[in-house]
Amino acid sequence: MRVDAFDFDLPRERIAERPVSPRDAARLLHVRPDALADRIVRDLPDLVEPGDVIVVNDSRVIPARLYGNRLRPGVDPLRVEILLHKAEGGPDWRAFARPGKRLKTGDALDFGGGFRAEVTGKSPEGDVGVRFDRAGADLIHALESAGEMPLPPYIHRDHGADERDKTDYQTVYAREEGSVAAPTAGLHFTPELLARLDAKGVKRVAVTLHVGAGTFLPVKADDTDDHKMHAEWGTIPPEIAATINAARANGGRLLAVGTTATRILETAATADGVVHPFAGETAIFLTPGYRFRAVDRLMTNFHLPKSTLFMLVSAFAGLERMQSAYAHAIASGYRFYSYGDASLLEGAPR
């Protein structure tokens, strides 16, 4: 499809700079096949039934934005910014760098406090490989000290992410370290809302998909067939797959919280709707015409024009329906993007 088909005009003032408080006070647009309904997120227990299963992404955002100096013998230090976007094992990561053109293989990067890395290569796509001087928990600890939360480019801060963003840009159930962007639909959940969903008899399980910074990259192709997705690593443990399949076999609906949970579920599902255990990378790209195998309902935020995320929701609920929903959201003052409001999309009946 033409990428232009997914374009729309969004006033700058509709982009949320901060989340609402409490989180579950955000607005929720219920997008049904025949109507739109304005709700709030804390209404969610009224919109699910006992036996339904809610799938969340428990990936935890790491402070993936680093500022430091390039050190090269005989040359003055150069100030650099590094945004990690994909773990490659141990101390090795792929990263976007500024000014990337002035880095070369072998350059040393100093982030202060004895925390260093080396540039291991540059790709044709423009990112760089970096190898840190530590790995595992030691690397995470160093990032916590030297890095900052990697807020998306449409959230403006005079001096980068602040102390409030450290909690605002993290879900309350985040557990598995590895994302460099938040699974933002989950930002709306509070302990109180989770308790009410549990009391309703809804099953809640967690999968993991480590979100890469590639989620913010623009689609440069003119046609969706020519766009290449960045791969992201995720896992669905056997017991989680079994719980999902049992709930659906008993008539429960599967509600995916976020496009990331949706992508890994659809990656692991077969044509019969069965979700299989999974551990590995996925680069699945969901566009209109795709027949969803496992996900019955999708809770998600409002996304950028011409983004792969808006293409995904258009694949799930239909392009015309999503265009109407977004027009309603814009006219009604809904807040967009990572810190914005949410929508609950109904898929086609099984």
Number of C-alpha atoms within 10 A of each C-alpha: 14 12 20 13 13 18 15 12 10 14 8 9 10 16 20 19 17 16 20 17 10 11 19 23 18 22 23 25 26 22 22 16 14 6 9 17 13 14 17 17 22 23 14 18 19 10 9 19 15 15 19 21 24 22 24 25 32 25 27 25 25 24 26 24 23 19 19 19 17 24 17 15 8 6 8 10 14 14 14 19 19 23 23 25 26 24 20 13 10 12 16 20 19 22 24 22 21 15 12 16 11 11 20 16 13 14 18 21 27 20 21 13 9 9 17 19 21 20 22 17 16 19 9 6 7 11 20 24 23 28 21 18 14 17 15 10 10 12 16 18 15 19 19 14 13 18 21 21 25 25 23 16 8 14 15 13 11 6 6 13 20 14 9 9 16 16 12 19 24 22 23 17 18 19 15 16 15 23 27 28 27 29 29 24 28 24 27 28 19 18 11 11 18 18 11 16 21 14 12 16 15 21 20 19 17 20 21 26 30 28 25 22 23 16 19 15 12 12 18 13 13 12 13 20 12 12 14 13 15 18 16 24 20 24 21 22 15 12 12 19 20 15 16 25 19 15 17 19 12 10 10 21 23 23 25 26 24 25 23 27 26 27 21 27 30 23 19 20 19 14 11 8 18 20 25 21 16 19 15 12 16 20 14 15 18 23 21 16 11 11 13 19 18 26 24 20 21 26 26 28 30 26 19 21 19 19 18 25 23 23 26 21 26 20 19 27 20 18 19 10 19 20 17 13 22 21 14 15 23 17 10 10 12 22 24 24 21 27 24 24 31 32 26 25 24 18 20 15 7 8
